[in-house]
Amino acid sequence: MQKIPTLYEWAGGKEALENLTELFYSKVLKDELLYPVFKNMAGDHSKHVAHFIAEVFNGPAFYTKDDSGSHAKMVAHHLGKMLDEQKRKRWMELLLESADEIGLASDPEFRSALIGYLEWGSRIAVMNSTTTENPVNENEPMPKWGWGETGGPYIPY
């Protein structure tokens, strides 16, 4: 029986995800709706996001080991940003447009898993952006995403 690849492997690994986020954030900085939210991001922000996604997609622990990140630290970046549905939808639109432009895997199964994760994560980011209290403590594990399982209804921390 053939081993099912991880989403990280199927996406094309670290280089593909770094290309995705680099293109995406270059678009964000030119977008009048999203620019105000991201105008002060660090120069290596896109790489950290790529590493976060890589780890969530069951790739190596680039974010937690190499970048000294954690789930709590990623959530903390969204606190107090007051994101809304319009910004979330534009964020999704630009990210999926970027995925198409770099030639990220486009088969229905992968795109379903990718969109499922992005919808899940972006909606949580909007929720967390309306508070200044981090609902995730430093000991919480990184989220893991596979080929379609959601794990049941969302229950806040």
Secondary structure as UniProt FT lines:
FT   HELIX           7..11
FT   HELIX           13..28
FT   TURN            29..30
FT   TURN            32..34
FT   HELIX           35..38
FT   TURN            39..40
FT   TURN            43..44
FT   HELIX           45..56
FT   TURN            57..58
FT   HELIX           62..66
FT   HELIX           71..76
FT   TURN            77..80
FT   HELIX           85..102
FT   HELIX           108..128
FT   TURN            129..130
FT   TURN            138..139
//
